[in-house]
């Protein structure tokens, strides 16, 4: 059974487990820390705003999404490899888009621009439009309400 619910501070360990389990766009705990993404920061973020969701399969955390309401962005959306192909990414992106479009006309996200990264196809199928690539090799996607 699949359940999507709000992420809570008690989910931070599961969020980091999912994030560091992916094979594409993989980052270690140390690399996340270097980027300023610590368990304390994620805990504080989840406690200060209802900005994240967890998808569970039979009670087991399998995927998550976090948005940044101020920035109008999808900050993160990751699915544990053993749970890919079950529609969890779509369920979470539906939640993220709805939440962001409630207060923004245009929303955005970034990911690795490599054509081998499956996330690019996922975003394109959901009508996200690539608007540019930065000097780090990340592509910025935007989507307009409506």
C-alpha atoms as an extended CHARMM CRD file, in Angstrom:
* protein
*
       146  EXT
         1         1  UNK       CA              0.0000000000        0.0000000000        0.0000000000  PROA      1               0.0000000000
         2         2  UNK       CA              1.2860000000        3.4690000000       -0.9360000000  PROA      2               0.0000000000
         3         3  UNK       CA              0.7580000000        6.3910000000        1.4270000000  PROA      3               0.0000000000
         4         4  UNK       CA              1.9230000000        9.9770000000        0.8560000000  PROA      4               0.0000000000
         5         5  UNK       CA              2.0170000000       12.1530000000        3.9490000000  PROA      5               0.0000000000
         6         6  UNK       CA              3.6460000000       15.3120000000        5.2620000000  PROA      6               0.0000000000
         7         7  UNK       CA              7.2660000000       14.8750000000        6.2300000000  PROA      7               0.0000000000
         8         8  UNK       CA              8.0770000000       15.5290000000        9.8750000000  PROA      8               0.0000000000
         9         9  UNK       CA             11.3190000000       16.1030000000       11.7260000000  PROA      9               0.0000000000
        10        10  UNK       CA             11.1960000000       12.4320000000       12.7880000000  PROA      10              0.0000000000
        11        11  UNK       CA             11.6220000000       11.5470000000        9.0800000000  PROA      11              0.0000000000
        12        12  UNK       CA             14.9980000000       13.2440000000        8.6330000000  PROA      12              0.0000000000
        13        13  UNK       CA             17.0320000000       10.0390000000        8.9900000000  PROA      13              0.0000000000
        14        14  UNK       CA             14.8300000000        8.3570000000        6.3640000000  PROA      14              0.0000000000
        15        15  UNK       CA             15.1460000000       11.3960000000        4.0710000000  PROA      15              0.0000000000
        16        16  UNK       CA             18.9430000000       11.2170000000        4.2370000000  PROA      16              0.0000000000
        17        17  UNK       CA             18.8590000000        7.4580000000        3.7390000000  PROA      17              0.0000000000
        18        18  UNK       CA             16.7840000000        7.8930000000        0.5770000000  PROA      18              0.0000000000
        19        19  UNK       CA             18.8920000000       10.8160000000       -0.6840000000  PROA      19              0.0000000000
        20        20  UNK       CA             22.1810000000        8.9690000000       -0.2840000000  PROA      20              0.0000000000
        21        21  UNK       CA             20.8200000000        5.7120000000       -1.7550000000  PROA      21              0.0000000000
        22        22  UNK       CA             20.2030000000        7.0050000000       -5.2670000000  PROA      22              0.0000000000
        23        23  UNK       CA             22.5370000000        6.0120000000       -8.0710000000  PROA      23              0.0000000000
        24        24  UNK       CA             21.9950000000        9.0490000000      -10.3130000000  PROA      24              0.0000000000
        25        25  UNK       CA             22.7800000000       12.4960000000       -8.9240000000  PROA      25              0.0000000000
        26        26  UNK       CA             24.2890000000       10.6880000000       -5.9390000000  PROA      26              0.0000000000
        27        27  UNK       CA             25.7110000000       12.6770000000       -3.0460000000  PROA      27              0.0000000000
        28        28  UNK       CA             27.2280000000       11.3780000000        0.1740000000  PROA      28              0.0000000000
        29        29  UNK       CA             26.4510000000       12.7620000000        3.6290000000  PROA      29              0.0000000000
        30        30  UNK       CA             29.7770000000       14.5980000000        3.4810000000  PROA      30              0.0000000000
        31        31  UNK       CA             28.9950000000       16.1790000000        0.1060000000  PROA      31              0.0000000000
        32        32  UNK       CA             25.5790000000       17.2740000000        1.3470000000  PROA      32              0.0000000000
        33        33  UNK       CA             27.2220000000       18.8590000000        4.3930000000  PROA      33              0.0000000000
        34        34  UNK       CA             29.6500000000       20.7340000000        2.1360000000  PROA      34              0.0000000000
        35        35  UNK       CA             26.5970000000       22.1570000000        0.3660000000  PROA      35              0.0000000000
        36        36  UNK       CA             25.1240000000       23.2700000000        3.7030000000  PROA      36              0.0000000000
        37        37  UNK       CA             22.5160000000       20.4970000000        3.7650000000  PROA      37              0.0000000000
        38        38  UNK       CA             22.7030000000       18.9310000000        7.2090000000  PROA      38              0.0000000000
        39        39  UNK       CA             20.1990000000       16.9160000000        9.1890000000  PROA      39              0.0000000000
        40        40  UNK       CA             19.7640000000       19.9310000000       11.5010000000  PROA      40              0.0000000000
        41        41  UNK       CA             18.9890000000       22.2200000000        8.5520000000  PROA      41              0.0000000000
        42        42  UNK       CA             16.4480000000       19.7870000000        7.1050000000  PROA      42              0.0000000000
        43        43  UNK       CA             14.8560000000       19.2940000000       10.5270000000  PROA      43              0.0000000000
        44        44  UNK       CA             14.5310000000       23.0540000000       10.9890000000  PROA      44              0.0000000000
        45        45  UNK       CA             13.1120000000       23.4360000000        7.4810000000  PROA      45              0.0000000000
        46        46  UNK       CA             10.4670000000       20.7790000000        8.0140000000  PROA      46              0.0000000000
        47        47  UNK       CA              9.5100000000       22.2430000000       11.4090000000  PROA      47              0.0000000000
        48        48  UNK       CA              9.2280000000       25.8170000000       10.1320000000  PROA      48              0.0000000000
        49        49  UNK       CA              7.0240000000       25.1030000000        7.1150000000  PROA      49              0.0000000000
        50        50  UNK       CA              4.8910000000       22.2640000000        5.8420000000  PROA      50              0.0000000000
        51        51  UNK       CA              7.1740000000       21.8880000000        2.8720000000  PROA      51              0.0000000000
        52        52  UNK       CA              7.9210000000       18.1880000000        2.5310000000  PROA      52              0.0000000000
        53        53  UNK       CA              6.2570000000       14.8690000000        1.8550000000  PROA      53              0.0000000000
        54        54  UNK       CA              7.2200000000       11.2430000000        2.3390000000  PROA      54              0.0000000000
        55        55  UNK       CA              5.9200000000        8.4070000000        0.1940000000  PROA      55              0.0000000000
        56        56  UNK       CA              5.7390000000        5.1370000000        2.0680000000  PROA      56              0.0000000000
        57        57  UNK       CA              5.2350000000        1.6660000000        0.6410000000  PROA      57              0.0000000000
        58        58  UNK       CA              3.7830000000       -0.7370000000        3.1920000000  PROA      58              0.0000000000
        59        59  UNK       CA              4.9140000000        1.6420000000        5.9430000000  PROA      59              0.0000000000
        60        60  UNK       CA              8.4960000000        1.8960000000        4.6830000000  PROA      60              0.0000000000
        61        61  UNK       CA              9.8240000000        5.3320000000        3.5960000000  PROA      61              0.0000000000
        62        62  UNK       CA             10.5210000000        5.0440000000       -0.1240000000  PROA      62              0.0000000000
        63        63  UNK       CA             10.6670000000        8.5800000000       -1.5460000000  PROA      63              0.0000000000
        64        64  UNK       CA             10.4860000000       12.2210000000       -0.5190000000  PROA      64              0.0000000000
        65        65  UNK       CA             10.0090000000       15.7210000000       -1.8730000000  PROA      65              0.0000000000
        66        66  UNK       CA             10.8400000000       19.0780000000       -0.2990000000  PROA      66              0.0000000000
        67        67  UNK       CA              9.8940000000       22.4880000000       -1.6980000000  PROA      67              0.0000000000
        68        68  UNK       CA             11.1570000000       25.9820000000       -0.9590000000  PROA      68              0.0000000000
        69        69  UNK       CA              8.1170000000       28.2510000000       -0.7630000000  PROA      69              0.0000000000
        70        70  UNK       CA             10.1260000000       31.4900000000       -0.6830000000  PROA      70              0.0000000000
        71        71  UNK       CA             12.1610000000       30.5000000000       -3.7280000000  PROA      71              0.0000000000
        72        72  UNK       CA              9.2420000000       28.8600000000       -5.5990000000  PROA      72              0.0000000000
        73        73  UNK       CA             11.3580000000       25.7750000000       -6.1820000000  PROA      73              0.0000000000
        74        74  UNK       CA             11.2690000000       22.0270000000       -5.8770000000  PROA      74              0.0000000000
        75        75  UNK       CA             14.3310000000       21.6800000000       -3.6640000000  PROA      75              0.0000000000
        76        76  UNK       CA             14.5110000000       17.8820000000       -3.7590000000  PROA      76              0.0000000000
        77        77  UNK       CA             12.6170000000       14.8630000000       -5.0470000000  PROA      77              0.0000000000
        78        78  UNK       CA             14.2150000000       11.4330000000       -4.7110000000  PROA      78              0.0000000000
        79        79  UNK       CA             13.0350000000        7.8320000000       -4.8760000000  PROA      79              0.0000000000
        80        80  UNK       CA             14.9250000000        4.9650000000       -3.2830000000  PROA      80              0.0000000000
        81        81  UNK       CA             16.1660000000        2.7480000000       -6.1430000000  PROA      81              0.0000000000
        82        82  UNK       CA             14.3450000000       -0.3590000000       -4.9040000000  PROA      82              0.0000000000
        83        83  UNK       CA             11.0370000000        1.5530000000       -5.1740000000  PROA      83              0.0000000000
        84        84  UNK       CA             11.4830000000        3.1240000000       -8.6230000000  PROA      84              0.0000000000
        85        85  UNK       CA              8.8070000000        2.5530000000      -11.2560000000  PROA      85              0.0000000000
        86        86  UNK       CA              5.8510000000        2.6130000000       -8.8530000000  PROA      86              0.0000000000
        87        87  UNK       CA              4.7010000000        6.1670000000       -9.5490000000  PROA      87              0.0000000000
        88        88  UNK       CA              6.0260000000        7.6080000000       -6.2990000000  PROA      88              0.0000000000
        89        89  UNK       CA              7.8510000000       10.4420000000       -8.0540000000  PROA      89              0.0000000000
        90        90  UNK       CA              4.6410000000       11.4850000000       -9.8140000000  PROA      90              0.0000000000
        91        91  UNK       CA              2.6400000000       11.3800000000       -6.5850000000  PROA      91              0.0000000000
        92        92  UNK       CA              5.1990000000       13.5370000000       -4.8170000000  PROA      92              0.0000000000
        93        93  UNK       CA              5.6060000000       15.9590000000       -7.7170000000  PROA      93              0.0000000000
        94        94  UNK       CA              1.8180000000       16.3970000000       -7.7960000000  PROA      94              0.0000000000
        95        95  UNK       CA              1.9630000000       17.4760000000       -4.1280000000  PROA      95              0.0000000000
        96        96  UNK       CA              4.9770000000       19.7320000000       -4.6770000000  PROA      96              0.0000000000
        97        97  UNK       CA              3.5310000000       21.4680000000       -7.7450000000  PROA      97              0.0000000000
        98        98  UNK       CA              0.1310000000       22.0180000000       -6.1130000000  PROA      98              0.0000000000
        99        99  UNK       CA              1.7310000000       23.5020000000       -3.0070000000  PROA      99              0.0000000000
       100       100  UNK       CA              3.9970000000       25.8490000000       -4.9670000000  PROA      100             0.0000000000
       101       101  UNK       CA              1.3640000000       26.9160000000       -7.4950000000  PROA      101             0.0000000000
       102       102  UNK       CA             -0.8990000000       27.9730000000       -4.6150000000  PROA      102             0.0000000000
       103       103  UNK       CA              1.3290000000       31.0440000000       -4.2190000000  PROA      103             0.0000000000
       104       104  UNK       CA              3.4940000000       31.2580000000       -7.3590000000  PROA      104             0.0000000000
       105       105  UNK       CA              2.8000000000       31.6630000000      -11.0690000000  PROA      105             0.0000000000
       106       106  UNK       CA              6.1320000000       30.1300000000      -12.1280000000  PROA      106             0.0000000000
       107       107  UNK       CA              8.0480000000       27.4340000000      -10.2760000000  PROA      107             0.0000000000
       108       108  UNK       CA             11.4770000000       25.9580000000      -10.9540000000  PROA      108             0.0000000000
       109       109  UNK       CA             13.9730000000       23.2120000000      -10.1720000000  PROA      109             0.0000000000
       110       110  UNK       CA             17.4870000000       22.2060000000      -11.1720000000  PROA      110             0.0000000000
       111       111  UNK       CA             19.1280000000       18.8860000000      -11.9220000000  PROA      111             0.0000000000
       112       112  UNK       CA             22.1690000000       17.4780000000      -13.6700000000  PROA      112             0.0000000000
       113       113  UNK       CA             21.9370000000       18.3520000000      -17.3680000000  PROA      113             0.0000000000
       114       114  UNK       CA             23.4560000000       15.0590000000      -18.5420000000  PROA      114             0.0000000000
       115       115  UNK       CA             21.1280000000       13.2830000000      -20.9870000000  PROA      115             0.0000000000
       116       116  UNK       CA             21.8120000000       10.0560000000      -19.0470000000  PROA      116             0.0000000000
       117       117  UNK       CA             19.9930000000       11.4420000000      -15.9890000000  PROA      117             0.0000000000
       118       118  UNK       CA             16.4900000000        9.9320000000      -16.0040000000  PROA      118             0.0000000000
       119       119  UNK       CA             15.0810000000       12.8520000000      -14.0290000000  PROA      119             0.0000000000
       120       120  UNK       CA             15.3400000000       15.0160000000      -17.1470000000  PROA      120             0.0000000000
       121       121  UNK       CA             12.8710000000       12.8040000000      -19.0110000000  PROA      121             0.0000000000
       122       122  UNK       CA             10.6050000000       12.7000000000      -15.9550000000  PROA      122             0.0000000000
       123       123  UNK       CA             10.4460000000       16.5070000000      -15.7640000000  PROA      123             0.0000000000
       124       124  UNK       CA              9.9780000000       16.9140000000      -19.5070000000  PROA      124             0.0000000000
       125       125  UNK       CA              7.0660000000       14.4330000000      -19.5180000000  PROA      125             0.0000000000
       126       126  UNK       CA              5.4660000000       16.5510000000      -16.7920000000  PROA      126             0.0000000000
       127       127  UNK       CA              5.7280000000       19.6660000000      -19.0290000000  PROA      127             0.0000000000
       128       128  UNK       CA              8.6620000000       21.2980000000      -17.2880000000  PROA      128             0.0000000000
       129       129  UNK       CA             10.6140000000       23.4580000000      -19.7510000000  PROA      129             0.0000000000
       130       130  UNK       CA             14.4270000000       23.6040000000      -19.7590000000  PROA      130             0.0000000000
       131       131  UNK       CA             15.4280000000       27.2750000000      -19.7240000000  PROA      131             0.0000000000
       132       132  UNK       CA             19.2160000000       27.0750000000      -19.3750000000  PROA      132             0.0000000000
       133       133  UNK       CA             22.3010000000       25.2910000000      -18.1190000000  PROA      133             0.0000000000
       134       134  UNK       CA             24.6160000000       26.8280000000      -15.5190000000  PROA      134             0.0000000000
       135       135  UNK       CA             28.4010000000       26.6210000000      -15.3480000000  PROA      135             0.0000000000
       136       136  UNK       CA             28.1940000000       23.5740000000      -13.0320000000  PROA      136             0.0000000000
       137       137  UNK       CA             26.3210000000       21.5720000000      -15.6590000000  PROA      137             0.0000000000
       138       138  UNK       CA             22.8960000000       21.8200000000      -14.0130000000  PROA      138             0.0000000000
       139       139  UNK       CA             19.8170000000       22.4760000000      -16.1090000000  PROA      139             0.0000000000
       140       140  UNK       CA             17.1050000000       24.7800000000      -14.8200000000  PROA      140             0.0000000000
       141       141  UNK       CA             13.5180000000       23.7740000000      -15.5350000000  PROA      141             0.0000000000
       142       142  UNK       CA             10.5120000000       26.0350000000      -15.1330000000  PROA      142             0.0000000000
       143       143  UNK       CA              6.8020000000       25.3850000000      -15.1620000000  PROA      143             0.0000000000
       144       144  UNK       CA              3.9450000000       27.8750000000      -15.2900000000  PROA      144             0.0000000000
       145       145  UNK       CA              0.6420000000       27.5170000000      -13.4770000000  PROA      145             0.0000000000
       146       146  UNK       CA             -2.2820000000       26.4540000000      -15.6040000000  PROA      146             0.0000000000
